[in-house]
Amino acid sequence: MMQRCDTLLADALWETIHVEVQDFVQDKLDTMLRTTFRKKKDLSRILSDMRTLSADWMANTNKHVGEMHALHQESDEPKPNIFYPRPVAPTASQVHCLQFLICELVSGGNLRKHGGLFGNTASGISVDDLKQLETFFYKLSFFLHILDYTGLFPIECSLPWMLVDNVIESEDPGLFESILMPFDIYNDSAQYALTVLKQRFLYDEIEAEVCKKVQLSCYY
């Protein structure tokens, strides 16, 4: 079913990513430019670069008003930009650049500061803004897995892997009897990869994950 709906699913995923990115760069960054970073030219320049890099003004019905509102009407109440979601996701290069700019913004060039990347209270950035930047930063990391079809999801995203992990970590004797049931999912997936998709590399990936999970299960 997912194979038949590939185009529909791709459009839905890209549209969701588009909404997340545009909501942040058009609205949340706009608010930050008005408040925390209003008198900090160096930091506000980085925020402006982030908007220039990834803001989709074609989906915004009020481009010029939105930009002028952020730059010249700082004393007025902020009005959220109105944009229409489009199935146009950012490129992997744009995502990497956004992550780099966020690192530059919160670290000031010092990536080894005490408290971690988003734990610097002396940066002059409010705690709320730091939390928003941190949340968006990690969302971008997840978006890369969706946008880049040449990469693989982390093994922790595998459903049977999560099921077996839950049995092991719960230490519930009643669940140990069902620890082999998730391996049926691997078996069905491997058969589908060979007989339907006819992709040997997918079968090899499934086999490697099963071997790793068997070793982990035997260890515990």
BAFI-3210 file (N, C-alpha, C; in Angstrom, 3 decimals, decimal comma, padded with zeros to 6 digits):
// residues 220
n [1|2|3|4|5|6|7|8|9|10|11|12|13|14|15|16|17|18|19|20|21|22|23|24|25|26|27|28|29|30|31|32|33|34|35|36|37|38|39|40|41|42|43|44|45|46|47|48|49|50|51|52|53|54|55|56|57|58|59|60|61|62|63|64|65|66|67|68|69|70|71|72|73|74|75|76|77|78|79|80|81|82|83|84|85|86|87|88|89|90|91|92|93|94|95|96|97|98|99|100|101|102|103|104|105|106|107|108|109|110|111|112|113|114|115|116|117|118|119|120|121|122|123|124|125|126|127|128|129|130|131|132|133|134|135|136|137|138|139|140|141|142|143|144|145|146|147|148|149|150|151|152|153|154|155|156|157|158|159|160|161|162|163|164|165|166|167|168|169|170|171|172|173|174|175|176|177|178|179|180|181|182|183|184|185|186|187|188|189|190|191|192|193|194|195|196|197|198|199|200|201|202|203|204|205|206|207|208|209|210|211|212|213|214|215|216|217|218|219|220]
n.u [000,829|001,929|003,840|002,288|001,203|003,285|003,933|001,923|002,469|005,046|004,570|002,981|004,793|006,791|005,289|004,640|007,190|007,799|005,910|006,783|009,374|008,883|007,148|008,877|011,024|009,692|007,852|008,614|011,336|010,948|009,680|011,781|013,616|012,398|012,479|014,506|016,848|016,902|018,580|021,021|023,217|025,034|024,072|021,438|021,919|022,652|020,227|018,713|020,071|019,366|016,647|016,738|017,973|016,170|013,450|010,315|009,039|007,350|005,206|004,013|001,549|001,946|004,504|006,220|005,142|005,513|008,339|009,064|007,650|009,034|011,440|011,098|008,954|009,111|007,960|005,289|002,563|003,345|002,453|001,480|002,955|001,184|001,126|000,898|000,925|003,188|004,185|007,087|010,038|012,926|016,302|018,933|021,300|020,423|019,311|021,590|023,020|021,302|021,485|024,183|024,207|022,581|024,202|026,350|025,057|024,255|026,586|028,622|030,948|032,363|032,366|032,877|031,972|031,060|028,407|027,259|026,012|023,518|023,347|024,272|023,964|025,048|025,077|023,388|020,989|017,598|016,089|013,768|013,988|016,322|015,424|013,563|015,262|016,880|015,011|014,198|016,649|017,174|014,977|015,598|017,708|016,346|014,761|016,625|016,980|014,625|014,623|016,917|017,242|019,286|020,427|020,134|017,653|018,222|019,002|017,482|015,000|013,687|010,893|010,613|013,018|012,617|010,559|011,758|013,735|012,122|011,115|013,460|014,450|012,344|012,384|010,440|009,240|007,003|006,949|009,110|008,553|007,509|009,563|010,616|008,705|008,764|010,658|009,339|008,448|010,800|011,276|009,086|009,568|012,039|011,367|009,580|011,297|012,931|011,197|009,172|010,006|012,457|015,076|018,176|019,967|018,363|017,478|019,926|020,448|018,362|018,994|021,451|020,602|018,994|020,896|022,407|020,497|019,907|022,336|022,362|020,115|020,898|023,011|021,784]
n.v [-001,202|001,244|001,480|001,909|004,341|006,117|008,677|010,298|010,065|011,154|013,828|014,616|014,378|016,240|018,563|018,766|019,152|021,548|023,262|023,206|024,329|026,862|028,011|028,423|030,046|032,220|033,181|032,643|033,431|036,017|037,118|036,874|038,647|041,023|041,211|039,758|039,986|042,528|044,766|043,712|043,583|041,825|039,265|039,466|039,676|037,080|035,746|037,000|036,058|033,374|033,512|034,569|032,466|030,283|031,020|030,752|032,822|032,818|031,321|032,942|035,286|037,885|039,148|041,538|043,135|041,450|041,332|044,046|044,576|043,197|044,557|047,346|048,075|047,734|048,402|047,833|045,503|042,107|040,484|037,421|035,944|035,022|032,076|029,644|026,184|024,204|021,443|021,525|020,846|021,850|021,752|019,339|020,708|023,259|022,630|021,778|024,187|025,826|024,549|025,012|027,822|028,154|026,943|028,746|030,991|030,456|029,636|031,441|030,947|029,311|026,131|024,401|025,175|025,537|023,585|022,716|022,977|024,340|025,280|027,665|030,277|032,740|033,882|035,864|035,282|034,602|032,134|030,925|031,439|030,023|027,419|027,154|027,372|025,145|023,022|023,297|022,868|020,128|019,032|019,585|017,808|015,387|015,776|015,516|012,771|012,080|013,523|012,708|010,109|008,350|007,707|005,980|005,312|005,724|002,799|002,644|003,494|001,398|-000,694|-003,516|-003,626|-001,751|-003,030|-005,395|-004,211|-002,995|-005,213|-006,236|-004,101|-003,651|-005,801|-007,594|-010,644|-011,823|-010,926|-012,019|-014,392|-013,619|-012,540|-013,366|-012,870|-010,313|-010,927|-012,143|-010,036|-009,151|-011,401|-011,415|-008,949|-009,380|-011,368|-009,908|-007,978|-009,484|-010,980|-009,272|-006,484|-007,055|-006,419|-006,906|-005,605|-004,491|-006,762|-007,643|-005,593|-005,980|-008,539|-008,025|-006,386|-008,157|-010,029|-008,452|-007,846|-010,398|-011,042|-009,080|-009,860|-012,397|-011,662|-010,348]
n.w [000,000|000,847|-001,107|-003,379|-002,768|-002,853|-003,991|-002,901|-000,155|-000,077|-000,828|001,333|003,474|002,714|002,703|005,402|006,542|005,293|006,491|009,182|008,998|007,805|009,659|011,753|010,692|009,561|011,455|014,256|014,252|013,440|015,668|017,513|016,388|016,957|019,703|021,675|020,080|019,099|019,518|019,074|016,821|015,542|016,188|015,262|012,582|011,903|012,318|010,341|008,114|008,274|007,693|005,104|003,830|003,972|004,022|002,528|000,573|-001,560|-000,878|000,821|001,253|001,763|001,388|001,304|003,298|005,474|005,699|006,007|008,266|010,206|010,270|010,442|012,041|014,860|017,265|017,180|017,730|017,125|014,104|012,872|009,975|007,072|005,397|002,798|003,031|001,142|-000,912|-000,781|000,202|002,162|000,878|001,526|001,854|002,609|005,105|006,536|006,513|008,020|010,506|011,029|011,250|013,496|015,435|015,342|016,249|018,941|020,150|019,726|018,397|020,083|020,569|022,606|025,035|028,527|029,810|027,481|024,060|023,982|026,520|027,431|029,437|029,482|027,043|026,341|025,235|025,680|027,866|026,863|024,108|023,569|024,031|021,955|019,739|020,190|019,999|017,312|016,052|016,543|015,302|012,661|012,307|012,281|010,031|008,015|007,726|006,515|004,140|002,787|000,871|000,482|002,819|006,005|008,472|011,993|013,923|016,166|015,405|014,324|014,314|015,242|016,617|018,652|020,019|021,027|022,581|024,487|025,852|026,964|028,553|030,299|032,007|032,713|033,626|032,486|029,903|028,613|027,321|024,927|023,480|021,097|019,227|017,822|015,900|013,860|012,362|011,177|009,596|007,794|006,567|005,340|003,478|001,884|000,883|-000,815|-002,550|-003,497|-003,662|-004,685|-003,903|-002,972|-001,273|000,697|001,987|003,024|004,862|006,683|007,585|008,857|010,948|012,373|013,236|014,955|016,880|017,878|019,074|021,075|022,550|023,465|025,064|027,186]
ca.u [000,000|002,812|004,503|001,331|000,931|004,589|003,880|001,063|003,194|006,161|004,021|002,539|005,990|007,437|004,435|004,797|008,494|007,675|005,179|007,641|010,476|008,373|006,613|009,992|011,823|008,878|007,140|009,396|012,511|010,441|009,487|013,103|014,224|011,742|012,664|015,826|017,976|016,602|019,717|022,257|023,331|025,737|023,176|020,283|022,364|022,584|018,806|018,298|020,641|018,552|015,395|017,069|018,356|015,143|012,060|009,618|008,135|006,369|004,017|003,528|000,736|002,208|005,954|006,852|004,656|006,145|009,731|009,123|007,101|010,075|012,599|010,834|007,824|009,424|007,162|003,919|002,311|003,691|001,372|002,071|002,874|000,257|001,681|000,179|001,847|003,448|005,041|008,428|010,906|014,264|017,327|019,829|022,276|019,764|019,178|022,915|023,359|020,510|022,088|025,446|023,906|022,099|025,398|027,085|024,259|024,210|027,911|029,557|032,206|032,963|031,535|033,254|031,643|030,497|026,958|026,780|025,722|022,344|023,316|025,015|023,077|025,760|025,102|022,477|019,762|016,670|015,912|012,699|014,524|017,261|014,647|013,012|016,368|017,298|013,984|014,271|017,924|017,051|014,009|016,332|018,472|015,415|014,336|017,654|016,736|013,475|014,944|018,023|016,861|020,470|020,817|019,275|017,200|018,933|018,433|016,504|013,694|013,124|009,806|010,953|014,114|012,015|009,775|012,678|014,342|011,146|011,065|014,711|014,596|011,279|012,729|009,188|009,299|005,860|007,179|010,223|008,035|007,169|010,700|010,899|007,624|009,157|011,485|008,444|008,414|012,011|011,110|008,176|010,224|013,074|010,696|009,038|012,419|013,452|010,211|008,345|010,856|013,621|016,222|019,020|020,622|017,427|017,543|021,183|020,301|017,483|019,761|022,446|019,909|018,570|022,078|022,763|019,476|020,085|023,486|021,953|019,184|021,665|023,846|020,958]
ca.v [000,000|002,403|001,596|002,493|005,727|006,755|010,105|010,952|010,125|012,091|015,191|014,899|014,579|017,502|019,667|018,873|019,772|022,943|024,000|023,333|025,261|028,211|028,535|028,893|031,140|033,392|033,703|032,633|034,290|037,388|037,545|037,035|039,871|042,170|041,236|039,420|040,357|043,803|045,681|042,935|043,561|040,633|038,115|039,664|039,405|035,628|035,410|037,466|035,110|032,159|033,783|034,702|031,153|029,234|031,498|030,571|033,962|032,546|030,775|033,982|036,222|039,250|039,141|042,804|043,574|040,612|041,721|045,401|044,541|042,704|045,433|048,764|048,348|046,920|048,776|047,352|044,120|041,222|039,801|036,263|035,905|034,013|031,369|028,431|025,042|023,652|020,249|021,943|020,715|022,417|020,798|018,922|021,790|024,296|022,143|021,838|025,601|026,306|024,013|025,724|029,176|028,049|026,717|030,008|031,942|030,167|029,334|032,549|030,397|028,434|024,935|023,594|025,952|024,797|023,449|022,233|023,959|025,155|025,513|028,889|031,345|034,017|034,289|036,978|034,769|034,182|030,689|030,506|031,436|028,903|026,185|027,101|027,094|023,759|022,144|023,376|022,270|018,672|018,697|019,598|016,558|014,326|016,038|015,023|011,350|011,973|014,127|012,015|008,709|007,511|007,363|005,055|005,746|005,060|001,490|002,829|003,784|000,146|-001,165|-004,734|-003,304|-001,084|-004,013|-006,251|-003,355|-002,798|-006,448|-006,367|-003,037|-003,731|-006,889|-008,232|-012,066|-012,187|-010,528|-012,752|-015,442|-013,049|-011,790|-013,790|-012,476|-009,261|-011,450|-012,439|-008,833|-009,219|-012,473|-010,939|-007,858|-009,963|-012,021|-008,862|-007,323|-010,344|-011,475|-008,201|-005,351|-007,606|-005,593|-007,714|-004,790|-004,357|-008,033|-007,658|-004,684|-006,650|-009,640|-007,461|-005,909|-009,341|-010,592|-007,577|-007,982|-011,717|-010,928|-008,293|-010,668|-013,451|-011,029|-010,074]
ca.w [000,000|000,901|-002,396|-004,322|-002,356|-002,642|-004,319|-001,921|001,112|-000,219|-000,784|002,704|004,293|002,330|003,146|006,853|006,784|004,845|007,527|010,365|008,728|007,566|010,916|012,580|010,121|009,252|012,628|015,499|014,087|013,377|017,058|018,128|015,860|017,598|021,162|022,211|019,231|018,457|019,618|018,924|015,366|015,075|016,297|014,385|011,211|011,707|012,167|009,017|007,147|008,327|006,975|003,686|003,324|003,926|004,011|001,249|000,453|-002,618|-000,220|001,726|000,473|002,213|001,507|001,629|004,601|006,480|005,879|006,537|009,626|011,106|010,302|010,639|012,915|016,026|018,428|017,020|018,102|016,009|013,403|012,204|008,524|006,565|004,245|002,439|002,950|-000,181|-000,838|-001,208|001,371|001,978|000,475|002,609|002,047|003,400|006,481|007,156|006,720|009,149|011,729|011,256|011,715|014,882|016,261|015,401|017,024|020,377|020,693|019,570|017,903|021,090|020,626|023,776|026,229|029,657|029,795|026,205|023,020|024,310|027,957|027,752|029,897|029,367|025,640|026,124|024,625|026,729|028,001|025,950|022,748|023,488|023,915|020,606|018,826|020,412|019,433|015,855|015,648|016,536|014,255|011,397|012,236|011,888|008,656|007,098|007,472|005,617|002,849|002,137|000,698|000,405|004,180|006,732|009,788|013,101|014,234|017,239|014,803|013,828|015,180|016,002|017,540|019,809|020,769|021,775|023,603|025,559|026,639|027,721|029,545|031,307|032,934|033,134|033,243|031,659|028,513|028,023|026,444|023,617|022,963|019,730|018,316|016,873|014,819|012,739|011,521|010,364|008,622|006,746|005,843|004,491|002,357|001,013|000,206|-001,876|-003,512|-004,061|-004,048|-005,395|-003,515|-002,092|-000,253|001,812|002,716|003,779|006,005|007,654|008,167|009,774|012,144|013,128|013,901|016,070|017,918|018,493|019,977|022,233|023,341|024,136|026,096|028,357]
c.u [000,869|003,530|003,583|001,087|002,220|004,537|003,059|001,778|004,339|005,670|003,594|003,730|006,650|006,615|004,552|006,115|008,459|006,985|006,069|008,728|009,963|007,776|007,737|010,662|010,991|008,235|008,025|010,647|012,110|010,260|010,824|013,786|013,644|012,140|014,122|016,968|017,819|017,811|021,061|022,478|024,001|024,831|021,971|020,659|022,289|021,139|018,299|018,843|019,837|017,253|015,648|017,336|017,166|013,701|011,467|008,597|007,109|005,087|003,387|002,794|001,068|003,705|006,510|006,406|005,325|007,572|009,838|008,621|008,178|011,195|012,289|009,679|007,970|008,534|005,732|003,800|002,629|002,460|001,971|001,901|001,948|000,882|000,895|001,174|001,972|004,322|006,436|009,327|012,239|015,239|018,181|020,865|021,680|019,649|020,516|023,319|022,582|021,088|023,394|025,194|023,378|023,273|026,187|026,369|024,390|025,587|028,862|030,916|032,894|032,079|031,836|032,922|030,995|028,972|026,396|026,389|024,584|022,243|024,015|024,058|023,726|025,781|024,206|021,179|018,861|016,499|014,855|013,204|015,519|016,527|014,053|014,092|016,834|016,306|014,061|015,548|017,792|015,970|014,701|017,142|017,580|014,952|015,344|017,441|015,579|013,832|015,992|017,709|018,074|020,944|019,817|018,835|018,060|018,236|017,388|015,113|013,009|012,086|010,161|012,102|013,565|011,237|010,674|013,361|013,409|011,063|012,295|014,784|013,525|011,583|011,483|009,221|008,148|006,035|008,268|009,750|007,760|008,337|011,030|009,830|008,022|010,012|010,636|008,350|009,636|011,856|010,218|008,825|011,284|012,463|010,155|010,159|012,920|012,425|009,405|009,204|012,061|014,865|017,061|019,653|019,696|017,424|018,805|021,107|019,443|018,235|020,783|021,795|019,454|019,750|022,469|021,771|019,580|021,246|023,120|021,044|019,928|022,513|023,044|020,347]
c.v [001,259|002,609|002,245|003,965|006,527|008,256|010,872|011,113|011,129|013,528|015,570|015,166|015,912|018,698|019,872|019,546|021,241|023,787|024,243|024,385|026,686|028,827|029,096|030,126|032,387|034,006|033,777|033,500|035,757|037,946|037,763|038,313|041,110|042,319|041,016|040,024|041,738|044,737|044,959|042,685|042,290|039,407|038,251|039,424|037,907|035,181|035,828|036,546|033,815|032,344|033,882|033,343|030,237|029,722|031,368|031,689|033,761|031,976|031,783|035,027|037,663|039,453|040,462|043,326|042,775|041,030|043,108|045,443|044,136|043,718|046,853|049,079|047,563|047,221|048,261|045,918|043,215|040,548|038,630|036,341|034,768|033,369|030,083|027,274|024,536|022,409|020,541|021,917|021,400|021,341|020,419|020,005|022,919|023,887|022,218|023,285|026,191|025,811|024,731|027,124|029,170|027,819|028,005|031,009|031,706|029,944|030,509|032,089|029,460|027,214|024,070|024,304|025,074|024,758|022,964|023,357|024,887|025,442|026,782|029,999|032,711|034,539|035,481|036,572|034,252|032,666|030,178|030,433|030,297|027,579|026,043|026,768|025,646|022,779|022,123|022,714|020,751|018,198|018,635|018,318|015,406|014,515|015,491|013,555|011,164|012,457|013,341|010,533|007,782|007,079|006,423|005,684|005,075|003,758|001,584|003,142|002,524|-000,381|-002,448|-004,505|-002,662|-002,075|-004,904|-005,455|-003,156|-004,029|-006,556|-005,353|-003,103|-004,771|-007,552|-009,696|-012,482|-011,846|-011,343|-013,843|-014,919|-012,313|-012,165|-013,342|-011,344|-009,763|-011,897|-011,245|-008,805|-010,251|-012,034|-009,839|-008,391|-010,645|-010,995|-008,187|-008,151|-010,648|-010,375|-007,035|-005,785|-006,743|-006,361|-006,873|-004,563|-005,624|-008,087|-006,752|-005,315|-007,769|-009,128|-006,983|-007,077|-009,933|-009,758|-007,727|-009,338|-011,684|-010,166|-009,100|-011,755|-012,879|-010,801|-011,351]
c.w [000,000|-000,421|-003,419|-004,016|-002,163|-002,882|-003,299|-000,582|001,052|-000,138|000,628|003,624|003,987|002,795|004,657|007,215|006,403|005,909|008,743|010,150|008,574|008,828|011,785|011,977|009,836|010,494|013,878|015,389|014,008|014,786|017,760|017,660|016,527|019,064|021,559|021,404|018,597|018,434|019,512|017,439|014,853|015,097|015,377|012,930|010,916|011,527|010,797|007,930|007,116|007,562|005,476|003,060|003,083|003,898|002,612|001,099|-000,657|-002,032|000,724|000,910|000,788|002,420|002,010|002,992|005,705|006,750|006,502|007,976|010,624|011,288|010,742|011,587|014,205|017,214|018,359|017,507|016,912|015,418|012,639|010,694|008,101|005,334|004,031|002,323|001,519|-000,024|-001,371|000,025|001,115|001,527|001,678|002,899|002,878|004,870|007,208|007,441|007,893|010,471|012,060|011,813|013,152|015,833|016,432|016,299|018,526|020,990|020,645|019,090|018,873|021,294|021,848|025,081|027,300|029,558|028,483|025,267|023,401|025,809|028,385|028,151|029,780|027,937|025,363|025,466|025,734|026,731|027,029|024,513|022,550|023,316|022,516|019,584|018,960|019,794|017,918|015,340|015,546|015,559|012,899|011,224|011,791|010,446|007,652|006,761|006,492|004,216|002,081|002,042|000,615|001,791|004,818|008,042|010,858|013,465|015,340|016,704|014,278|014,812|015,921|016,981|018,815|020,668|021,624|022,883|024,791|026,461|027,535|028,853|030,633|032,378|033,516|032,692|032,339|030,194|027,833|027,061|025,037|022,974|021,520|018,737|017,366|015,717|013,634|011,796|010,614|009,254|007,468|005,910|004,888|003,268|001,370|000,224|-000,971|-002,955|-004,188|-004,550|-004,865|-005,161|-002,496|-000,973|000,948|002,668|003,579|005,010|007,099|008,361|009,185|011,068|013,010|013,903|015,116|017,216|018,617|019,480|021,246|023,147|024,117|025,267|027,369|028,904]
res [m|m|q|r|c|d|t|l|l|a|d|a|l|w|e|t|i|h|v|e|v|q|d|f|v|q|d|k|l|d|t|m|l|r|t|t|f|r|k|k|k|d|l|s|r|i|l|s|d|m|r|t|l|s|a|d|w|m|a|n|t|n|k|h|v|g|e|m|h|a|l|h|q|e|s|d|e|p|k|p|n|i|f|y|p|r|p|v|a|p|t|a|s|q|v|h|c|l|q|f|l|i|c|e|l|v|s|g|g|n|l|r|k|h|g|g|l|f|g|n|t|a|s|g|i|s|v|d|d|l|k|q|l|e|t|f|f|y|k|l|s|f|f|l|h|i|l|d|y|t|g|l|f|p|i|e|c|s|l|p|w|m|l|v|d|n|v|i|e|s|e|d|p|g|l|f|e|s|i|l|m|p|f|d|i|y|n|d|s|a|q|y|a|l|t|v|l|k|q|r|f|l|y|d|e|i|e|a|e|v|c|k|k|v|q|l|s|c|y|y]
***
